[in-house]
Amino acid sequence: MSGRVSLWLSGSLCMRLSGPACSQVVSALHQSGIPLYDIRVAGTTCTLEIALPHFSLLYRVCRRHRVKIRFLERRGLPFLVRVLLRRRLLIGGAGAFIVLLVAASSMVWQVSVVGANPDQIQTVLAAARESGLYPGVWKHRLKDVNDIQRALLSKLPDAIWVGVRVVGVKAEIEVVEKIPGVTAQSATPSDIRVTKPGVIQRVIAERGIALVHPGQAVVPGQIAISGNLGDGTKQIAARGEVLAEVWYKSTVEVPLTVRQAGLTGASVTRDYLTTGGFHLRVWGWSEPGYTDAVARDTETDWHIGRWRLPIQWQQVQLQQVLPQVWQRSVTQAEQVALDMARADVRRQTGKTGVVLGQTVLHRQVSRGNLYETVMTRTEEDIGAPAAMAPLQSNEQTP
């Protein structure tokens, strides 16, 4: 292999020698220590390949033995360079294209904003430009990503976190805006009233007087924590939690026959060279012919030091997807029904309650479906502030 490489670097000539003394020429060259390749002798003709620097000696030997030389092929780097020099314009254009491609890949062409309010996108882009991140900037002139993030965070008072990511020729700014602060607790006198029927489990009165006790059944509108203090001469804004056991009834339907898509294991792999937003397929030309397929891709992350190469290798795997049908047992369907009832309660309570237990009130299997009525018991805070009537003055006007 090393001999072939050196032969290509130095250049080689494929020739046909004609004459009665062909064998004598080959012997003379062999005795001189000149390597010969692909020798084929047929009568008074001989074909062989010889390195370009040894051609002068071969020529003298052939002339001495009156053997004719006919060139069949020229191979190797010297001949390739000669051909390229004849096409200077083509080589110059290819070189200019590579230079432009590398230059284009070394710039940021697009800056996008994710997570910000649409009305604030222009503000974020303006702050990014002031921080040195804008379309057309050279990547090597960009500050460190952490420095850009800190600069943006200082310029955006409504943001709690800013992230910057530069991938290829695109830069993405992710903004997490502050959640509006909770308004100051009102000083207006108020009670904590019950909002749902239930059975009291615990009452935590931070301010005010608890009027209900554990184990007591309550109804909506009932005062749980009063804002009246003492003999009713002073009113405050009551605060606290009223934890009660609340019941929810859910009717759910679970099909016993489940239809879903699944992978068959058949797949086709394609390989691409990517640069910027361009993809050049270099392998995997067969068309799978799948009706439904899911694509999963992986891409390299080649770097030279801190500089990410503009050209990367991407592999895309197209996996065949076919619909599958399987039968669910009644036991499995019952568990799914309980989970669906639990999820239904979560939606109603806003995920604030704690599920204490579930009871099946009615169960029926009909027409390939399981029908259940489930009662779910939760513990949640059922108290809410309610305004109080102002105190009436006992003084009489004279």
C-alpha positions as CSV (number, residue, x, y, z in Angstrom):
1,M,0.0,0.0,0.0
2,S,2.8,2.4,0.8
3,G,4.5,1.6,-2.5
4,R,1.3,2.4,-4.4
5,V,1.0,5.7,-2.5
6,S,4.5,6.7,-3.3
7,L,4.0,5.7,-6.9
8,W,0.9,7.9,-7.1
9,L,2.8,10.9,-5.5
10,S,5.7,10.6,-7.9
11,G,3.5,9.8,-11.0
12,S,3.5,6.7,-13.1
13,L,3.3,5.7,-16.8
14,C,1.4,2.7,-18.2
15,M,3.1,1.6,-21.5
16,R,3.1,-1.1,-24.1
17,L,6.5,-2.3,-25.3
18,S,6.7,-3.9,-28.8
19,G,9.6,-5.7,-30.3
20,P,11.4,-9.1,-30.2
21,A,13.6,-7.9,-27.3
22,C,10.8,-7.1,-24.9
23,S,11.9,-9.8,-22.4
24,Q,15.5,-8.5,-22.5
25,V,14.3,-5.0,-21.7
26,V,12.3,-6.2,-18.7
27,S,15.3,-8.2,-17.5
28,A,17.7,-5.2,-17.9
29,L,15.3,-3.0,-15.9
30,H,14.9,-5.6,-13.2
31,Q,18.7,-6.0,-12.9
32,S,19.0,-2.2,-12.6
33,G,16.7,-2.3,-9.5
34,I,13.9,-0.4,-11.1
35,P,10.5,-1.5,-9.7
36,L,8.0,-2.5,-12.3
37,Y,4.2,-3.0,-11.8
38,D,1.5,-5.0,-13.5
39,I,3.9,-6.7,-16.0
40,R,2.1,-8.7,-18.7
41,V,4.2,-10.4,-21.5
42,A,2.4,-11.8,-24.6
43,G,4.8,-12.8,-27.4
44,T,6.7,-9.8,-28.7
45,T,4.6,-7.3,-26.7
46,C,4.7,-6.3,-23.0
47,T,2.6,-4.0,-20.9
48,L,3.9,-2.5,-17.6
49,E,3.7,0.4,-15.2
50,I,6.8,2.3,-14.1
51,A,7.4,5.4,-11.9
52,L,7.8,8.6,-13.8
53,P,11.4,9.3,-12.5
54,H,12.6,6.0,-14.0
55,F,11.3,6.6,-17.5
56,S,14.6,8.1,-18.8
57,L,16.4,4.8,-18.0
58,L,13.6,2.7,-19.6
59,Y,13.8,4.9,-22.7
60,R,17.5,4.4,-23.1
61,V,17.2,0.6,-22.6
62,C,14.3,0.4,-25.2
63,R,16.2,2.4,-27.7
64,R,19.3,0.2,-27.3
65,H,17.2,-3.0,-27.9
66,R,15.1,-1.3,-30.7
67,V,11.9,-1.7,-28.7
68,K,9.0,0.7,-29.5
69,I,7.1,2.4,-26.7
70,R,3.4,3.3,-26.7
71,F,1.9,5.2,-23.8
72,L,-1.4,3.8,-22.5
73,E,-2.2,5.9,-19.4
74,R,-0.6,8.6,-17.3
75,R,-1.4,8.4,-13.6
76,G,-0.5,10.2,-10.4
77,L,-0.2,13.6,-8.8
78,P,2.1,15.4,-11.4
79,F,-0.3,14.7,-14.2
80,L,-3.3,15.8,-12.0
81,V,-1.5,19.1,-11.2
82,R,-0.8,19.6,-14.9
83,V,-4.6,19.1,-15.7
84,L,-5.6,21.5,-12.9
85,L,-3.2,24.2,-14.1
86,R,-4.8,24.1,-17.5
87,R,-8.1,24.9,-15.8
88,R,-7.1,27.9,-13.6
89,L,-10.5,29.5,-13.9
90,L,-12.3,26.4,-12.6
91,I,-9.9,26.0,-9.7
92,G,-10.1,29.6,-8.9
93,G,-13.9,29.5,-8.8
94,A,-13.9,26.3,-6.6
95,G,-11.4,28.0,-4.2
96,A,-13.5,31.1,-4.1
97,F,-16.6,29.1,-3.4
98,I,-14.8,27.3,-0.5
99,V,-13.6,30.6,0.9
100,L,-17.0,32.1,0.7
101,L,-18.6,29.0,2.3
102,V,-16.2,29.1,5.2
103,A,-16.7,32.8,5.6
104,A,-20.5,32.5,5.5
105,S,-20.3,29.7,8.0
106,S,-18.2,31.8,10.3
107,M,-20.9,34.5,10.7
108,V,-24.3,34.7,12.5
109,W,-27.0,35.1,9.9
110,Q,-30.2,34.8,12.0
111,V,-31.0,35.8,15.6
112,S,-34.3,34.4,17.0
113,V,-36.0,35.0,20.3
114,V,-37.9,32.3,22.2
115,G,-40.1,32.7,25.3
116,A,-40.5,36.4,25.2
117,N,-43.7,38.3,24.9
118,P,-44.3,39.2,21.2
119,D,-44.3,42.9,22.1
120,Q,-40.9,42.5,23.7
121,I,-39.1,40.7,20.9
122,Q,-37.8,43.9,19.3
123,T,-36.6,45.1,22.7
124,V,-34.7,41.8,23.2
125,L,-33.1,42.1,19.7
126,A,-32.1,45.7,20.3
127,A,-30.5,44.7,23.7
128,A,-28.7,41.8,21.9
129,R,-27.3,44.2,19.3
130,E,-26.0,46.4,22.0
131,S,-24.3,43.3,23.6
132,G,-22.6,42.4,20.3
133,L,-25.0,39.7,19.0
134,Y,-26.7,40.6,15.7
135,P,-27.1,39.2,12.2
136,G,-23.8,39.6,10.2
137,V,-21.4,39.5,13.2
138,W,-18.4,37.2,12.9
139,K,-18.4,34.4,15.4
140,H,-14.8,35.0,16.5
141,R,-15.8,38.5,17.5
142,L,-18.6,37.4,19.7
143,K,-18.1,37.7,23.4
144,D,-18.3,34.7,25.6
145,V,-21.9,33.3,25.8
146,N,-22.0,33.8,29.6
147,D,-21.0,37.5,29.2
148,I,-23.7,38.0,26.6
149,Q,-26.3,36.4,28.9
150,R,-25.3,38.6,31.8
151,A,-25.4,41.7,29.6
152,L,-28.9,40.9,28.3
153,L,-30.2,40.1,31.8
154,S,-29.1,43.5,33.0
155,K,-30.8,45.3,30.0
156,L,-34.1,43.4,30.4
157,P,-35.7,44.2,33.7
158,D,-38.7,42.0,33.0
159,A,-36.6,38.8,32.5
160,I,-35.6,36.5,35.3
161,W,-33.3,34.3,33.1
162,V,-31.7,34.7,29.6
163,G,-30.0,31.9,27.7
164,V,-28.0,32.3,24.5
165,R,-27.1,29.4,22.1
166,V,-25.2,29.7,18.8
167,V,-25.6,26.7,16.5
168,G,-24.2,26.9,13.0
169,V,-25.2,30.2,11.5
170,K,-28.2,30.7,13.9
171,A,-28.3,32.2,17.3
172,E,-31.2,31.6,19.7
173,I,-32.1,33.8,22.7
174,E,-34.3,32.1,25.2
175,V,-36.0,34.5,27.7
176,V,-37.9,33.5,30.8
177,E,-40.0,36.5,32.0
178,K,-40.8,37.3,35.6
179,I,-44.1,36.1,36.9
180,P,-46.1,39.1,38.0
181,G,-45.7,39.4,41.8
182,V,-48.4,38.5,44.2
183,T,-50.3,41.5,45.1
184,A,-50.0,42.7,48.7
185,Q,-52.5,41.2,51.0
186,S,-55.5,43.4,51.4
187,A,-56.1,45.0,54.7
188,T,-59.8,45.1,54.1
189,P,-61.6,43.1,56.8
190,S,-62.6,39.7,55.5
191,D,-63.6,36.2,56.5
192,I,-62.4,32.8,55.1
193,R,-65.6,31.1,53.8
194,V,-66.1,27.5,52.6
195,T,-66.2,27.2,48.7
196,K,-67.0,23.4,48.5
197,P,-69.0,20.9,50.5
198,G,-66.8,18.6,52.5
199,V,-65.7,17.3,55.9
200,I,-63.1,19.4,57.8
201,Q,-59.7,17.7,58.4
202,R,-57.6,20.5,59.7
203,V,-58.0,24.3,60.2
204,I,-54.9,26.5,60.3
205,A,-55.9,30.0,61.3
206,E,-53.0,32.4,60.8
207,R,-55.2,35.4,61.5
208,G,-58.7,35.3,62.8
209,I,-60.8,32.8,64.8
210,A,-61.6,29.3,63.6
211,L,-65.3,28.6,63.7
212,V,-65.2,25.0,62.4
213,H,-63.5,21.9,63.8
214,P,-62.1,18.6,62.4
215,G,-64.9,16.1,61.5
216,Q,-67.5,18.8,60.9
217,A,-69.4,18.7,57.6
218,V,-69.5,22.1,56.0
219,V,-71.4,23.7,53.1
220,P,-70.4,26.4,50.6
221,G,-70.7,29.9,52.1
222,Q,-70.2,28.9,55.7
223,I,-67.6,30.9,57.6
224,A,-64.6,28.8,58.5
225,I,-62.3,31.5,59.9
226,S,-63.8,34.7,61.2
227,G,-62.2,38.2,60.9
228,N,-64.2,39.5,63.9
229,L,-62.1,39.7,67.1
230,G,-63.1,39.9,70.7
231,D,-66.7,41.0,71.1
232,G,-66.9,42.1,67.5
233,T,-65.5,45.6,68.0
234,K,-62.5,44.9,65.7
235,Q,-62.3,43.4,62.2
236,I,-59.2,42.1,60.4
237,A,-58.4,40.3,57.2
238,A,-58.5,36.7,58.1
239,R,-55.8,34.3,56.8
240,G,-55.4,30.6,56.9
241,E,-56.1,27.2,55.4
242,V,-59.2,25.1,55.6
243,L,-58.2,21.6,54.7
244,A,-61.2,19.3,54.1
245,E,-62.1,16.0,52.6
246,V,-64.0,16.6,49.3
247,W,-65.7,14.0,47.1
248,Y,-65.7,13.9,43.3
249,K,-67.7,11.6,41.0
250,S,-66.2,10.7,37.6
251,T,-67.8,8.6,34.8
252,V,-65.1,7.2,32.5
253,E,-65.1,4.9,29.5
254,V,-62.1,2.7,28.6
255,P,-62.0,0.7,25.3
256,L,-60.8,-2.9,25.6
257,T,-59.4,-2.9,22.1
258,V,-56.4,-0.5,21.8
259,R,-55.2,0.7,18.4
260,Q,-51.8,2.5,18.3
261,A,-48.8,2.9,16.0
262,G,-45.7,0.8,16.6
263,L,-42.3,0.4,15.1
264,T,-41.8,-2.7,12.9
265,G,-38.0,-2.7,13.1
266,A,-37.5,-1.9,9.4
267,S,-35.5,1.2,8.7
268,V,-33.4,3.1,6.1
269,T,-30.4,5.2,7.0
270,R,-29.2,8.3,5.2
271,D,-26.1,10.2,5.7
272,Y,-25.7,14.0,5.0
273,L,-22.9,16.6,5.0
274,T,-24.4,19.7,6.6
275,T,-23.1,23.2,6.5
276,G,-25.3,26.1,7.7
277,G,-28.8,25.2,6.6
278,F,-27.7,23.1,3.6
279,H,-27.8,19.3,3.6
280,L,-25.9,17.2,1.0
281,R,-26.9,13.6,0.9
282,V,-23.8,11.4,0.4
283,W,-25.2,7.9,1.3
284,G,-28.5,6.1,1.5
285,W,-30.3,6.5,-1.9
286,S,-32.9,3.9,-1.6
287,E,-36.5,5.0,-1.0
288,P,-38.2,3.0,1.8
289,G,-41.7,3.2,0.4
290,Y,-43.2,3.3,3.9
291,T,-46.7,4.6,4.3
292,D,-45.8,6.0,7.7
293,A,-42.3,6.6,9.1
294,V,-40.7,8.4,11.9
295,A,-37.3,10.1,11.4
296,R,-34.6,10.1,14.1
297,D,-31.4,12.1,13.4
298,T,-28.0,12.4,15.0
299,E,-25.4,15.0,14.2
300,T,-21.7,15.3,15.0
301,D,-20.2,18.1,16.9
302,W,-16.7,18.5,15.4
303,H,-14.5,21.2,16.9
304,I,-11.0,22.4,16.5
305,G,-10.3,23.9,19.9
306,R,-13.2,26.2,20.6
307,W,-14.1,26.7,17.0
308,R,-16.9,24.5,15.7
309,L,-16.3,23.2,12.2
310,P,-18.8,24.6,9.6
311,I,-19.2,21.1,8.1
312,Q,-20.8,18.4,10.1
313,W,-22.0,14.8,9.5
314,Q,-25.7,14.0,10.0
315,Q,-27.3,10.6,10.0
316,V,-31.0,10.3,9.6
317,Q,-32.8,7.0,10.2
318,L,-36.3,6.5,8.8
319,Q,-38.1,3.8,10.8
320,Q,-41.3,2.2,9.6
321,V,-44.4,2.7,11.6
322,L,-47.5,0.4,11.4
323,P,-50.7,0.5,13.3
324,Q,-51.1,-2.2,15.9
325,V,-54.1,-3.6,17.6
326,W,-54.0,-5.3,21.0
327,Q,-56.6,-6.4,23.5
328,R,-56.6,-5.0,27.0
329,S,-57.8,-7.2,29.8
330,V,-60.6,-6.1,32.1
331,T,-58.1,-5.8,35.1
332,Q,-55.9,-3.5,33.0
333,A,-58.9,-1.5,31.9
334,E,-60.0,-1.0,35.6
335,Q,-56.6,0.4,36.5
336,V,-56.8,2.7,33.5
337,A,-60.2,3.8,34.6
338,L,-59.0,4.7,38.0
339,D,-56.1,6.7,36.5
340,M,-58.5,8.5,34.2
341,A,-60.7,9.4,37.2
342,R,-57.7,10.6,39.1
343,A,-56.6,12.8,36.2
344,D,-60.2,14.2,35.9
345,V,-60.0,15.2,39.6
346,R,-56.6,16.8,39.1
347,R,-58.1,19.0,36.3
348,Q,-60.9,20.1,38.6
349,T,-58.8,20.9,41.6
350,G,-56.0,22.5,39.6
351,K,-53.5,19.9,40.9
352,T,-53.6,21.4,44.4
353,G,-55.4,18.6,46.2
354,V,-54.1,15.3,47.6
355,V,-55.9,12.1,46.5
356,L,-56.9,10.1,49.6
357,G,-58.6,7.2,47.9
358,Q,-61.0,6.0,45.2
359,T,-64.1,3.9,45.3
360,V,-65.9,2.2,42.3
361,L,-69.6,3.0,42.5
362,H,-70.6,1.3,39.2
363,R,-68.9,-1.0,36.7
364,Q,-70.1,-2.4,33.4
365,V,-68.5,-4.0,30.4
366,S,-70.5,-3.4,27.2
367,R,-69.8,-3.4,23.5
368,G,-66.0,-3.7,24.0
369,N,-65.8,-0.9,26.5
370,L,-65.5,-0.7,30.3
371,Y,-67.8,1.9,31.9
372,E,-67.1,2.9,35.5
373,T,-68.4,5.5,37.9
374,V,-65.6,6.3,40.4
375,M,-65.8,8.4,43.6
376,T,-62.4,10.0,44.4
377,R,-61.7,11.5,47.8
378,T,-59.3,14.4,48.1
379,E,-57.9,16.7,50.7
380,E,-57.7,20.3,49.7
381,D,-58.0,23.8,50.9
382,I,-61.6,24.9,50.4
383,G,-61.3,28.3,52.1
384,A,-61.5,31.6,50.2
385,P,-61.5,35.2,51.5
386,A,-64.9,36.9,51.5
387,A,-65.6,40.6,52.4
388,M,-67.2,41.4,55.7
389,A,-69.9,43.9,56.4
390,P,-68.4,47.0,58.1
391,L,-69.0,47.6,61.8
392,Q,-72.0,49.6,62.8
393,S,-71.3,52.5,65.3
394,N,-73.2,52.2,68.6
395,E,-73.0,55.9,69.2
396,Q,-76.3,57.8,68.8
397,T,-76.4,61.2,67.3
398,P,-77.7,63.8,69.8
